[in-house]
């Protein structure tokens, strides 16, 4: 997934630089704040995805909750700019859904995570 995401996001970034080069209002404060909020939301999701599991009797529940929070953060959409909306719709939303589908055998063992997912 790294290579397709890198290629698509690079192409959209290059296109947006040329497209917005002559725009006199390209430094709008609301768009900048929205992009920062989207970036921080993704970093929170990444941090939950990379948490190492603690040695605990409820380790499956802990892992499932961390995966669920990571998938929700990756799939959330907090005021994207028009360019980031394309990237967001193409990669991040499906990444969260794909993550939950791939980890469903693990999630099935924890009724707590199944209820939270529902």
Jmol script that loads the backbone (N, CA, C; Angstrom):
load data "model"
ATOM      1  N   UNK A   1       0.825  -1.203   0.000  1.00  0.00           N
ATOM      2  CA  UNK A   1       0.000   0.000   0.000  1.00  0.00           C
ATOM      3  C   UNK A   1       0.862   1.258   0.000  1.00  0.00           C
ATOM      4  N   UNK A   2       2.093   1.149   0.467  1.00  0.00           N
ATOM      5  CA  UNK A   2       2.946   2.326   0.565  1.00  0.00           C
ATOM      6  C   UNK A   2       3.210   2.947  -0.802  1.00  0.00           C
ATOM      7  N   UNK A   3       3.547   2.120  -1.777  1.00  0.00           N
ATOM      8  CA  UNK A   3       3.878   2.636  -3.100  1.00  0.00           C
ATOM      9  C   UNK A   3       2.691   3.305  -3.800  1.00  0.00           C
ATOM     10  N   UNK A   4       1.500   2.691  -3.862  1.00  0.00           N
ATOM     11  CA  UNK A   4       0.375   3.395  -4.503  1.00  0.00           C
ATOM     12  C   UNK A   4      -0.009   4.694  -3.793  1.00  0.00           C
ATOM     13  N   UNK A   5       0.016   4.676  -2.447  1.00  0.00           N
ATOM     14  CA  UNK A   5      -0.321   5.899  -1.703  1.00  0.00           C
ATOM     15  C   UNK A   5       0.714   6.983  -1.975  1.00  0.00           C
ATOM     16  N   UNK A   6       1.982   6.602  -2.012  1.00  0.00           N
ATOM     17  CA  UNK A   6       3.045   7.569  -2.283  1.00  0.00           C
ATOM     18  C   UNK A   6       2.903   8.167  -3.677  1.00  0.00           C
ATOM     19  N   UNK A   7       2.626   7.342  -4.652  1.00  0.00           N
ATOM     20  CA  UNK A   7       2.497   7.833  -6.031  1.00  0.00           C
ATOM     21  C   UNK A   7       1.285   8.752  -6.180  1.00  0.00           C
ATOM     22  N   UNK A   8       0.128   8.318  -5.680  1.00  0.00           N
ATOM     23  CA  UNK A   8      -1.087   9.134  -5.821  1.00  0.00           C
ATOM     24  C   UNK A   8      -0.942  10.449  -5.065  1.00  0.00           C
ATOM     25  N   UNK A   9      -0.460  10.405  -3.842  1.00  0.00           N
ATOM     26  CA  UNK A   9      -0.341  11.644  -3.072  1.00  0.00           C
ATOM     27  C   UNK A   9       0.704  12.579  -3.673  1.00  0.00           C
ATOM     28  N   UNK A  10       1.781  12.038  -4.230  1.00  0.00           N
ATOM     29  CA  UNK A  10       2.782  12.893  -4.877  1.00  0.00           C
ATOM     30  C   UNK A  10       2.220  13.568  -6.118  1.00  0.00           C
ATOM     31  N   UNK A  11       1.465  12.820  -6.911  1.00  0.00           N
ATOM     32  CA  UNK A  11       0.871  13.411  -8.111  1.00  0.00           C
ATOM     33  C   UNK A  11      -0.152  14.492  -7.766  1.00  0.00           C
ATOM     34  N   UNK A  12      -0.980  14.247  -6.755  1.00  0.00           N
ATOM     35  CA  UNK A  12      -1.956  15.259  -6.339  1.00  0.00           C
ATOM     36  C   UNK A  12      -1.238  16.478  -5.788  1.00  0.00           C
ATOM     37  N   UNK A  13      -0.158  16.269  -5.040  1.00  0.00           N
ATOM     38  CA  UNK A  13       0.596  17.397  -4.489  1.00  0.00           C
ATOM     39  C   UNK A  13       1.224  18.231  -5.606  1.00  0.00           C
ATOM     40  N   UNK A  14       1.838  17.580  -6.574  1.00  0.00           N
ATOM     41  CA  UNK A  14       2.434  18.311  -7.695  1.00  0.00           C
ATOM     42  C   UNK A  14       1.380  19.061  -8.497  1.00  0.00           C
ATOM     43  N   UNK A  15       0.243  18.430  -8.720  1.00  0.00           N
ATOM     44  CA  UNK A  15      -0.841  19.087  -9.436  1.00  0.00           C
ATOM     45  C   UNK A  15      -1.351  20.302  -8.671  1.00  0.00           C
ATOM     46  N   UNK A  16      -1.514  20.162  -7.371  1.00  0.00           N
ATOM     47  CA  UNK A  16      -2.062  21.266  -6.581  1.00  0.00           C
ATOM     48  C   UNK A  16      -1.099  22.453  -6.513  1.00  0.00           C
ATOM     49  N   UNK A  17       0.197  22.196  -6.538  1.00  0.00           N
ATOM     50  CA  UNK A  17       1.167  23.308  -6.544  1.00  0.00           C
ATOM     51  C   UNK A  17       0.995  24.136  -7.815  1.00  0.00           C
ATOM     52  N   UNK A  18       0.918  23.483  -8.956  1.00  0.00           N
ATOM     53  CA  UNK A  18       0.725  24.207 -10.207  1.00  0.00           C
ATOM     54  C   UNK A  18      -0.643  24.858 -10.304  1.00  0.00           C
ATOM     55  N   UNK A  19      -1.660  24.183  -9.813  1.00  0.00           N
ATOM     56  CA  UNK A  19      -3.023  24.687  -9.886  1.00  0.00           C
ATOM     57  C   UNK A  19      -3.211  25.917  -9.011  1.00  0.00           C
ATOM     58  N   UNK A  20      -2.598  25.934  -7.858  1.00  0.00           N
ATOM     59  CA  UNK A  20      -2.788  27.030  -6.907  1.00  0.00           C
ATOM     60  C   UNK A  20      -1.702  28.104  -7.006  1.00  0.00           C
ATOM     61  N   UNK A  21      -0.774  27.981  -7.931  1.00  0.00           N
ATOM     62  CA  UNK A  21       0.355  28.915  -8.004  1.00  0.00           C
ATOM     63  C   UNK A  21      -0.088  30.358  -8.242  1.00  0.00           C
ATOM     64  N   UNK A  22      -1.090  30.580  -9.060  1.00  0.00           N
ATOM     65  CA  UNK A  22      -1.524  31.936  -9.389  1.00  0.00           C
ATOM     66  C   UNK A  22      -2.715  32.410  -8.576  1.00  0.00           C
ATOM     67  N   UNK A  23      -3.122  31.651  -7.588  1.00  0.00           N
ATOM     68  CA  UNK A  23      -4.254  32.031  -6.751  1.00  0.00           C
ATOM     69  C   UNK A  23      -3.811  33.069  -5.726  1.00  0.00           C
ATOM     70  N   UNK A  24      -4.421  34.249  -5.721  1.00  0.00           N
ATOM     71  CA  UNK A  24      -3.991  35.281  -4.756  1.00  0.00           C
ATOM     72  C   UNK A  24      -4.385  34.955  -3.313  1.00  0.00           C
ATOM     73  N   UNK A  25      -5.284  34.003  -3.129  1.00  0.00           N
ATOM     74  CA  UNK A  25      -5.760  33.680  -1.784  1.00  0.00           C
ATOM     75  C   UNK A  25      -5.283  32.296  -1.328  1.00  0.00           C
ATOM     76  N   UNK A  26      -4.100  31.896  -1.779  1.00  0.00           N
ATOM     77  CA  UNK A  26      -3.667  30.539  -1.448  1.00  0.00           C
ATOM     78  C   UNK A  26      -3.190  30.396  -0.006  1.00  0.00           C
ATOM     79  N   UNK A  27      -3.110  31.465   0.736  1.00  0.00           N
ATOM     80  CA  UNK A  27      -2.700  31.395   2.140  1.00  0.00           C
ATOM     81  C   UNK A  27      -3.902  31.618   3.062  1.00  0.00           C
ATOM     82  N   UNK A  28      -5.011  30.995   2.787  1.00  0.00           N
ATOM     83  CA  UNK A  28      -6.201  31.154   3.617  1.00  0.00           C
ATOM     84  C   UNK A  28      -6.006  30.461   4.959  1.00  0.00           C
ATOM     85  N   UNK A  29      -6.371  31.125   6.013  1.00  0.00           N
ATOM     86  CA  UNK A  29      -6.139  30.602   7.360  1.00  0.00           C
ATOM     87  C   UNK A  29      -7.005  29.407   7.650  1.00  0.00           C
ATOM     88  N   UNK A  30      -8.272  29.370   7.203  1.00  0.00           N
ATOM     89  CA  UNK A  30      -9.160  28.240   7.483  1.00  0.00           C
ATOM     90  C   UNK A  30      -8.642  26.956   6.833  1.00  0.00           C
ATOM     91  N   UNK A  31      -8.155  27.048   5.595  1.00  0.00           N
ATOM     92  CA  UNK A  31      -7.639  25.858   4.914  1.00  0.00           C
ATOM     93  C   UNK A  31      -6.389  25.343   5.622  1.00  0.00           C
ATOM     94  N   UNK A  32      -5.535  26.238   6.057  1.00  0.00           N
ATOM     95  CA  UNK A  32      -4.332  25.813   6.771  1.00  0.00           C
ATOM     96  C   UNK A  32      -4.684  25.139   8.083  1.00  0.00           C
ATOM     97  N   UNK A  33      -5.652  25.690   8.798  1.00  0.00           N
ATOM     98  CA  UNK A  33      -6.059  25.085  10.068  1.00  0.00           C
ATOM     99  C   UNK A  33      -6.700  23.719   9.842  1.00  0.00           C
ATOM    100  N   UNK A  34      -7.467  23.575   8.775  1.00  0.00           N
ATOM    101  CA  UNK A  34      -8.086  22.288   8.474  1.00  0.00           C
ATOM    102  C   UNK A  34      -7.041  21.239   8.119  1.00  0.00           C
ATOM    103  N   UNK A  35      -6.043  21.647   7.368  1.00  0.00           N
ATOM    104  CA  UNK A  35      -4.998  20.679   7.014  1.00  0.00           C
ATOM    105  C   UNK A  35      -4.195  20.267   8.237  1.00  0.00           C
ATOM    106  N   UNK A  36      -3.950  21.191   9.151  1.00  0.00           N
ATOM    107  CA  UNK A  36      -3.249  20.841  10.390  1.00  0.00           C
ATOM    108  C   UNK A  36      -4.096  19.897  11.230  1.00  0.00           C
ATOM    109  N   UNK A  37      -5.405  20.141  11.302  1.00  0.00           N
ATOM    110  CA  UNK A  37      -6.288  19.259  12.061  1.00  0.00           C
ATOM    111  C   UNK A  37      -6.312  17.861  11.454  1.00  0.00           C
ATOM    112  N   UNK A  38      -6.356  17.760  10.125  1.00  0.00           N
ATOM    113  CA  UNK A  38      -6.344  16.451   9.467  1.00  0.00           C
ATOM    114  C   UNK A  38      -5.017  15.735   9.707  1.00  0.00           C
ATOM    115  N   UNK A  39      -3.925  16.482   9.660  1.00  0.00           N
ATOM    116  CA  UNK A  39      -2.611  15.891   9.908  1.00  0.00           C
ATOM    117  C   UNK A  39      -2.508  15.351  11.332  1.00  0.00           C
ATOM    118  N   UNK A  40      -2.968  16.136  12.301  1.00  0.00           N
ATOM    119  CA  UNK A  40      -2.910  15.690  13.695  1.00  0.00           C
ATOM    120  C   UNK A  40      -3.813  14.488  13.939  1.00  0.00           C
ATOM    121  N   UNK A  41      -4.972  14.468  13.294  1.00  0.00           N
ATOM    122  CA  UNK A  41      -5.875  13.326  13.429  1.00  0.00           C
ATOM    123  C   UNK A  41      -5.209  12.056  12.915  1.00  0.00           C
ATOM    124  N   UNK A  42      -4.511  12.161  11.808  1.00  0.00           N
ATOM    125  CA  UNK A  42      -3.819  10.993  11.266  1.00  0.00           C
ATOM    126  C   UNK A  42      -2.670  10.552  12.158  1.00  0.00           C
ATOM    127  N   UNK A  43      -1.970  11.508  12.750  1.00  0.00           N
ATOM    128  CA  UNK A  43      -0.858  11.133  13.640  1.00  0.00           C
ATOM    129  C   UNK A  43      -1.367  10.445  14.900  1.00  0.00           C
ATOM    130  N   UNK A  44      -2.527  10.868  15.403  1.00  0.00           N
ATOM    131  CA  UNK A  44      -3.116  10.191  16.560  1.00  0.00           C
ATOM    132  C   UNK A  44      -3.472   8.759  16.167  1.00  0.00           C
ATOM    133  N   UNK A  45      -4.052   8.592  14.996  1.00  0.00           N
ATOM    134  CA  UNK A  45      -4.372   7.247  14.517  1.00  0.00           C
ATOM    135  C   UNK A  45      -3.130   6.393  14.354  1.00  0.00           C
ATOM    136  N   UNK A  46      -2.068   6.975  13.829  1.00  0.00           N
ATOM    137  CA  UNK A  46      -0.819   6.232  13.674  1.00  0.00           C
ATOM    138  C   UNK A  46      -0.244   5.815  15.018  1.00  0.00           C
ATOM    139  N   UNK A  47      -0.343   6.690  16.009  1.00  0.00           N
ATOM    140  CA  UNK A  47       0.216   6.342  17.316  1.00  0.00           C
ATOM    141  C   UNK A  47      -0.549   5.182  17.945  1.00  0.00           C
ATOM    142  N   UNK A  48      -1.869   5.125  17.744  1.00  0.00           N
ATOM    143  CA  UNK A  48      -2.626   3.997  18.269  1.00  0.00           C
ATOM    144  C   UNK A  48      -2.327   2.716  17.494  1.00  0.00           C
ATOM    145  N   UNK A  49      -2.015   2.848  16.209  1.00  0.00           N
ATOM    146  CA  UNK A  49      -1.694   1.659  15.431  1.00  0.00           C
ATOM    147  C   UNK A  49      -0.331   1.081  15.792  1.00  0.00           C
ATOM    148  N   UNK A  50       0.569   1.894  16.290  1.00  0.00           N
ATOM    149  CA  UNK A  50       1.916   1.423  16.570  1.00  0.00           C
ATOM    150  C   UNK A  50       2.162   1.106  18.039  1.00  0.00           C
ATOM    151  N   UNK A  51       1.139   1.223  18.879  1.00  0.00           N
ATOM    152  CA  UNK A  51       1.320   0.896  20.286  1.00  0.00           C
ATOM    153  C   UNK A  51       1.662  -0.579  20.457  1.00  0.00           C
ATOM    154  N   UNK A  52       2.677  -0.820  21.222  1.00  0.00           N
ATOM    155  CA  UNK A  52       3.007  -2.216  21.525  1.00  0.00           C
ATOM    156  C   UNK A  52       2.060  -2.714  22.597  1.00  0.00           C
ATOM    157  N   UNK A  53       1.579  -3.944  22.458  1.00  0.00           N
ATOM    158  CA  UNK A  53       0.648  -4.464  23.452  1.00  0.00           C
ATOM    159  C   UNK A  53       1.339  -4.684  24.801  1.00  0.00           C
ATOM    160  N   UNK A  54       0.643  -4.333  25.841  1.00  0.00           N
ATOM    161  CA  UNK A  54       1.147  -4.557  27.195  1.00  0.00           C
ATOM    162  C   UNK A  54       0.867  -5.992  27.605  1.00  0.00           C
ATOM    163  N   UNK A  55       1.721  -6.540  28.443  1.00  0.00           N
ATOM    164  CA  UNK A  55       1.501  -7.906  28.925  1.00  0.00           C
ATOM    165  C   UNK A  55       0.353  -7.854  29.914  1.00  0.00           C
ATOM    166  N   UNK A  56      -0.765  -8.441  29.524  1.00  0.00           N
ATOM    167  CA  UNK A  56      -1.994  -8.335  30.290  1.00  0.00           C
ATOM    168  C   UNK A  56      -2.873  -9.531  29.944  1.00  0.00           C
ATOM    169  N   UNK A  57      -3.785  -9.881  30.807  1.00  0.00           N
ATOM    170  CA  UNK A  57      -4.698 -10.981  30.516  1.00  0.00           C
ATOM    171  C   UNK A  57      -5.722 -10.606  29.464  1.00  0.00           C
ATOM    172  N   UNK A  58      -5.983  -9.338  29.303  1.00  0.00           N
ATOM    173  CA  UNK A  58      -6.945  -8.880  28.293  1.00  0.00           C
ATOM    174  C   UNK A  58      -6.228  -8.305  27.081  1.00  0.00           C
ATOM    175  N   UNK A  59      -5.174  -8.968  26.659  1.00  0.00           N
ATOM    176  CA  UNK A  59      -4.350  -8.416  25.582  1.00  0.00           C
ATOM    177  C   UNK A  59      -5.100  -8.362  24.251  1.00  0.00           C
ATOM    178  N   UNK A  60      -5.954  -9.317  23.988  1.00  0.00           N
ATOM    179  CA  UNK A  60      -6.704  -9.296  22.735  1.00  0.00           C
ATOM    180  C   UNK A  60      -7.660  -8.110  22.709  1.00  0.00           C
ATOM    181  N   UNK A  61      -8.283  -7.820  23.845  1.00  0.00           N
ATOM    182  CA  UNK A  61      -9.176  -6.663  23.925  1.00  0.00           C
ATOM    183  C   UNK A  61      -8.386  -5.374  23.734  1.00  0.00           C
ATOM    184  N   UNK A  62      -7.223  -5.284  24.346  1.00  0.00           N
ATOM    185  CA  UNK A  62      -6.386  -4.085  24.203  1.00  0.00           C
ATOM    186  C   UNK A  62      -5.955  -3.881  22.759  1.00  0.00           C
ATOM    187  N   UNK A  63      -5.500  -4.944  22.127  1.00  0.00           N
ATOM    188  CA  UNK A  63      -5.085  -4.838  20.727  1.00  0.00           C
ATOM    189  C   UNK A  63      -6.276  -4.459  19.849  1.00  0.00           C
ATOM    190  N   UNK A  64      -7.418  -5.088  20.079  1.00  0.00           N
ATOM    191  CA  UNK A  64      -8.615  -4.779  19.287  1.00  0.00           C
ATOM    192  C   UNK A  64      -9.070  -3.346  19.447  1.00  0.00           C
ATOM    193  N   UNK A  65      -9.022  -2.832  20.683  1.00  0.00           N
ATOM    194  CA  UNK A  65      -9.419  -1.437  20.912  1.00  0.00           C
ATOM    195  C   UNK A  65      -8.430  -0.485  20.236  1.00  0.00           C
ATOM    196  N   UNK A  66      -7.134  -0.783  20.320  1.00  0.00           N
ATOM    197  CA  UNK A  66      -6.135   0.063  19.648  1.00  0.00           C
ATOM    198  C   UNK A  66      -6.329   0.050  18.136  1.00  0.00           C
ATOM    199  N   UNK A  67      -6.617  -1.124  17.569  1.00  0.00           N
ATOM    200  CA  UNK A  67      -6.885  -1.205  16.125  1.00  0.00           C
ATOM    201  C   UNK A  67      -8.148  -0.435  15.755  1.00  0.00           C
ATOM    202  N   UNK A  68      -9.171  -0.553  16.591  1.00  0.00           N
ATOM    203  CA  UNK A  68     -10.419   0.155  16.321  1.00  0.00           C
ATOM    204  C   UNK A  68     -10.221   1.668  16.382  1.00  0.00           C
ATOM    205  N   UNK A  69      -9.521   2.157  17.395  1.00  0.00           N
ATOM    206  CA  UNK A  69      -9.257   3.600  17.504  1.00  0.00           C
ATOM    207  C   UNK A  69      -8.400   4.074  16.340  1.00  0.00           C
ATOM    208  N   UNK A  70      -7.397   3.275  15.974  1.00  0.00           N
ATOM    209  CA  UNK A  70      -6.564   3.634  14.826  1.00  0.00           C
ATOM    210  C   UNK A  70      -7.355   3.695  13.535  1.00  0.00           C
ATOM    211  N   UNK A  71      -8.240   2.719  13.325  1.00  0.00           N
ATOM    212  CA  UNK A  71      -9.061   2.706  12.116  1.00  0.00           C
ATOM    213  C   UNK A  71     -10.043   3.870  12.099  1.00  0.00           C
ATOM    214  N   UNK A  72     -10.623   4.197  13.264  1.00  0.00           N
ATOM    215  CA  UNK A  72     -11.548   5.330  13.324  1.00  0.00           C
ATOM    216  C   UNK A  72     -10.816   6.639  13.049  1.00  0.00           C
ATOM    217  N   UNK A  73      -9.611   6.789  13.583  1.00  0.00           N
ATOM    218  CA  UNK A  73      -8.858   8.016  13.343  1.00  0.00           C
ATOM    219  C   UNK A  73      -8.435   8.128  11.884  1.00  0.00           C
ATOM    220  N   UNK A  74      -8.089   7.004  11.268  1.00  0.00           N
ATOM    221  CA  UNK A  74      -7.720   7.031   9.863  1.00  0.00           C
ATOM    222  C   UNK A  74      -8.922   7.313   8.971  1.00  0.00           C
ATOM    223  N   UNK A  75     -10.113   6.906   9.410  1.00  0.00           N
ATOM    224  CA  UNK A  75     -11.302   7.082   8.590  1.00  0.00           C
ATOM    225  C   UNK A  75     -12.059   8.363   8.889  1.00  0.00           C
ATOM    226  N   UNK A  76     -11.626   9.112   9.884  1.00  0.00           N
ATOM    227  CA  UNK A  76     -12.347  10.351  10.206  1.00  0.00           C
ATOM    228  C   UNK A  76     -11.976  11.434   9.215  1.00  0.00           C
ATOM    229  N   UNK A  77     -12.889  12.333   9.000  1.00  0.00           N
ATOM    230  CA  UNK A  77     -12.662  13.422   8.064  1.00  0.00           C
ATOM    231  C   UNK A  77     -12.982  14.716   8.785  1.00  0.00           C
ATOM    232  N   UNK A  78     -11.940  15.473   9.121  1.00  0.00           N
ATOM    233  CA  UNK A  78     -12.111  16.698   9.890  1.00  0.00           C
ATOM    234  C   UNK A  78     -11.727  17.876   9.000  1.00  0.00           C
ATOM    235  N   UNK A  79     -12.680  18.457   8.342  1.00  0.00           N
ATOM    236  CA  UNK A  79     -12.484  19.668   7.553  1.00  0.00           C
ATOM    237  C   UNK A  79     -11.354  19.629   6.558  1.00  0.00           C
ATOM    238  N   UNK A  80     -11.374  18.690   5.613  1.00  0.00           N
ATOM    239  CA  UNK A  80     -10.255  18.633   4.674  1.00  0.00           C
ATOM    240  C   UNK A  80     -10.322  19.755   3.644  1.00  0.00           C
ATOM    241  N   UNK A  81      -9.181  20.109   3.134  1.00  0.00           N
ATOM    242  CA  UNK A  81      -9.130  21.040   2.019  1.00  0.00           C
ATOM    243  C   UNK A  81      -9.563  20.276   0.767  1.00  0.00           C
ATOM    244  N   UNK A  82      -9.924  20.969  -0.317  1.00  0.00           N
ATOM    245  CA  UNK A  82     -10.384  20.247  -1.514  1.00  0.00           C
ATOM    246  C   UNK A  82      -9.357  19.250  -2.046  1.00  0.00           C
ATOM    247  N   UNK A  83      -8.086  19.599  -1.991  1.00  0.00           N
ATOM    248  CA  UNK A  83      -7.075  18.680  -2.507  1.00  0.00           C
ATOM    249  C   UNK A  83      -6.919  17.483  -1.576  1.00  0.00           C
ATOM    250  N   UNK A  84      -6.911  17.734  -0.268  1.00  0.00           N
ATOM    251  CA  UNK A  84      -6.732  16.615   0.653  1.00  0.00           C
ATOM    252  C   UNK A  84      -7.963  15.724   0.707  1.00  0.00           C
ATOM    253  N   UNK A  85      -9.115  16.249   0.305  1.00  0.00           N
ATOM    254  CA  UNK A  85     -10.319  15.422   0.283  1.00  0.00           C
ATOM    255  C   UNK A  85     -10.179  14.279  -0.714  1.00  0.00           C
ATOM    256  N   UNK A  86      -9.527  14.547  -1.839  1.00  0.00           N
ATOM    257  CA  UNK A  86      -9.307  13.513  -2.841  1.00  0.00           C
ATOM    258  C   UNK A  86      -8.403  12.426  -2.281  1.00  0.00           C
ATOM    259  N   UNK A  87      -7.317  12.824  -1.670  1.00  0.00           N
ATOM    260  CA  UNK A  87      -6.398  11.855  -1.089  1.00  0.00           C
ATOM    261  C   UNK A  87      -7.096  11.097   0.033  1.00  0.00           C
ATOM    262  N   UNK A  88      -7.847  11.823   0.838  1.00  0.00           N
ATOM    263  CA  UNK A  88      -8.524  11.216   1.979  1.00  0.00           C
ATOM    264  C   UNK A  88      -9.527  10.159   1.509  1.00  0.00           C
ATOM    265  N   UNK A  89     -10.312  10.504   0.524  1.00  0.00           N
ATOM    266  CA  UNK A  89     -11.333   9.575   0.042  1.00  0.00           C
ATOM    267  C   UNK A  89     -10.704   8.362  -0.623  1.00  0.00           C
ATOM    268  N   UNK A  90      -9.579   8.552  -1.260  1.00  0.00           N
ATOM    269  CA  UNK A  90      -8.972   7.461  -2.012  1.00  0.00           C
ATOM    270  C   UNK A  90      -8.174   6.504  -1.143  1.00  0.00           C
ATOM    271  N   UNK A  91      -7.603   6.983  -0.052  1.00  0.00           N
ATOM    272  CA  UNK A  91      -6.674   6.118   0.666  1.00  0.00           C
ATOM    273  C   UNK A  91      -7.030   5.912   2.124  1.00  0.00           C
ATOM    274  N   UNK A  92      -7.224   6.992   2.864  1.00  0.00           N
ATOM    275  CA  UNK A  92      -7.295   6.859   4.311  1.00  0.00           C
ATOM    276  C   UNK A  92      -8.577   6.187   4.794  1.00  0.00           C
ATOM    277  N   UNK A  93      -9.710   6.493   4.188  1.00  0.00           N
ATOM    278  CA  UNK A  93     -10.957   5.870   4.624  1.00  0.00           C
ATOM    279  C   UNK A  93     -10.896   4.378   4.366  1.00  0.00           C
ATOM    280  N   UNK A  94     -10.454   4.004   3.183  1.00  0.00           N
ATOM    281  CA  UNK A  94     -10.356   2.590   2.881  1.00  0.00           C
ATOM    282  C   UNK A  94      -9.275   1.907   3.694  1.00  0.00           C
ATOM    283  N   UNK A  95      -8.247   2.631   4.101  1.00  0.00           N
ATOM    284  CA  UNK A  95      -7.208   2.027   4.941  1.00  0.00           C
ATOM    285  C   UNK A  95      -7.780   1.606   6.290  1.00  0.00           C
ATOM    286  N   UNK A  96      -8.641   2.415   6.875  1.00  0.00           N
ATOM    287  CA  UNK A  96      -9.256   2.060   8.147  1.00  0.00           C
ATOM    288  C   UNK A  96     -10.183   0.869   8.025  1.00  0.00           C
ATOM    289  N   UNK A  97     -10.991   0.841   6.965  1.00  0.00           N
ATOM    290  CA  UNK A  97     -11.902  -0.280   6.739  1.00  0.00           C
ATOM    291  C   UNK A  97     -11.099  -1.550   6.451  1.00  0.00           C
ATOM    292  N   UNK A  98     -10.068  -1.432   5.639  1.00  0.00           N
ATOM    293  CA  UNK A  98      -9.216  -2.581   5.313  1.00  0.00           C
ATOM    294  C   UNK A  98      -8.546  -3.132   6.569  1.00  0.00           C
ATOM    295  N   UNK A  99      -8.103  -2.237   7.444  1.00  0.00           N
ATOM    296  CA  UNK A  99      -7.467  -2.658   8.685  1.00  0.00           C
ATOM    297  C   UNK A  99      -8.424  -3.478   9.545  1.00  0.00           C
ATOM    298  N   UNK A 100      -9.667  -3.015   9.680  1.00  0.00           N
ATOM    299  CA  UNK A 100     -10.641  -3.763  10.474  1.00  0.00           C
ATOM    300  C   UNK A 100     -10.988  -5.100   9.829  1.00  0.00           C
ATOM    301  N   UNK A 101     -11.079  -5.140   8.513  1.00  0.00           N
ATOM    302  CA  UNK A 101     -11.384  -6.400   7.841  1.00  0.00           C
ATOM    303  C   UNK A 101     -10.253  -7.401   8.025  1.00  0.00           C
ATOM    304  N   UNK A 102      -9.024  -6.941   7.897  1.00  0.00           N
ATOM    305  CA  UNK A 102      -7.885  -7.847   8.038  1.00  0.00           C
ATOM    306  C   UNK A 102      -7.692  -8.325   9.472  1.00  0.00           C
ATOM    307  N   UNK A 103      -8.072  -7.506  10.432  1.00  0.00           N
ATOM    308  CA  UNK A 103      -7.900  -7.895  11.837  1.00  0.00           C
ATOM    309  C   UNK A 103      -9.165  -8.503  12.433  1.00  0.00           C
ATOM    310  N   UNK A 104     -10.162  -8.789  11.600  1.00  0.00           N
ATOM    311  CA  UNK A 104     -11.419  -9.333  12.122  1.00  0.00           C
ATOM    312  C   UNK A 104     -11.259 -10.680  12.835  1.00  0.00           C
ATOM    313  N   UNK A 105     -10.365 -11.592  12.415  1.00  0.00           N
ATOM    314  CA  UNK A 105     -10.209 -12.811  13.205  1.00  0.00           C
ATOM    315  C   UNK A 105      -9.754 -12.544  14.640  1.00  0.00           C
ATOM    316  N   UNK A 106      -8.945 -11.537  14.835  1.00  0.00           N
ATOM    317  CA  UNK A 106      -8.513 -11.174  16.183  1.00  0.00           C
ATOM    318  C   UNK A 106      -9.640 -10.502  16.954  1.00  0.00           C
ATOM    319  N   UNK A 107     -10.370  -9.629  16.289  1.00  0.00           N
ATOM    320  CA  UNK A 107     -11.440  -8.874  16.945  1.00  0.00           C
ATOM    321  C   UNK A 107     -12.589  -9.799  17.369  1.00  0.00           C
ATOM    322  N   UNK A 108     -12.799 -10.882  16.638  1.00  0.00           N
ATOM    323  CA  UNK A 108     -13.898 -11.798  16.952  1.00  0.00           C
ATOM    324  C   UNK A 108     -13.745 -12.457  18.318  1.00  0.00           C
ATOM    325  N   UNK A 109     -12.540 -12.512  18.846  1.00  0.00           N
ATOM    326  CA  UNK A 109     -12.314 -13.134  20.150  1.00  0.00           C
ATOM    327  C   UNK A 109     -12.637 -12.226  21.323  1.00  0.00           C
ATOM    328  N   UNK A 110     -12.923 -10.965  21.060  1.00  0.00           N
ATOM    329  CA  UNK A 110     -13.218 -10.031  22.145  1.00  0.00           C
ATOM    330  C   UNK A 110     -14.620  -9.461  21.958  1.00  0.00           C
ATOM    331  N   UNK A 111     -15.526  -9.823  22.861  1.00  0.00           N
ATOM    332  CA  UNK A 111     -16.887  -9.313  22.761  1.00  0.00           C
ATOM    333  C   UNK A 111     -16.936  -7.814  23.022  1.00  0.00           C
ATOM    334  N   UNK A 112     -15.999  -7.309  23.831  1.00  0.00           N
ATOM    335  CA  UNK A 112     -15.946  -5.866  24.113  1.00  0.00           C
ATOM    336  C   UNK A 112     -15.653  -5.077  22.839  1.00  0.00           C
ATOM    337  N   UNK A 113     -14.682  -5.540  22.071  1.00  0.00           N
ATOM    338  CA  UNK A 113     -14.335  -4.845  20.826  1.00  0.00           C
ATOM    339  C   UNK A 113     -15.456  -4.982  19.799  1.00  0.00           C
ATOM    340  N   UNK A 114     -16.114  -6.127  19.755  1.00  0.00           N
ATOM    341  CA  UNK A 114     -17.249  -6.277  18.840  1.00  0.00           C
ATOM    342  C   UNK A 114     -18.366  -5.305  19.171  1.00  0.00           C
ATOM    343  N   UNK A 115     -18.631  -5.117  20.452  1.00  0.00           N
ATOM    344  CA  UNK A 115     -19.671  -4.147  20.857  1.00  0.00           C
ATOM    345  C   UNK A 115     -19.244  -2.731  20.522  1.00  0.00           C
ATOM    346  N   UNK A 116     -17.975  -2.395  20.779  1.00  0.00           N
ATOM    347  CA  UNK A 116     -17.475  -1.048  20.452  1.00  0.00           C
ATOM    348  C   UNK A 116     -17.512  -0.803  18.944  1.00  0.00           C
ATOM    349  N   UNK A 117     -17.193  -1.825  18.169  1.00  0.00           N
ATOM    350  CA  UNK A 117     -17.233  -1.689  16.709  1.00  0.00           C
ATOM    351  C   UNK A 117     -18.656  -1.474  16.224  1.00  0.00           C
ATOM    352  N   UNK A 118     -19.583  -2.193  16.834  1.00  0.00           N
ATOM    353  CA  UNK A 118     -20.987  -2.031  16.464  1.00  0.00           C
ATOM    354  C   UNK A 118     -21.462  -0.631  16.785  1.00  0.00           C
TER     355      UNK A 118
END
end "model"
wireframe off; spacefill off
backbone 0.3
color backbone group
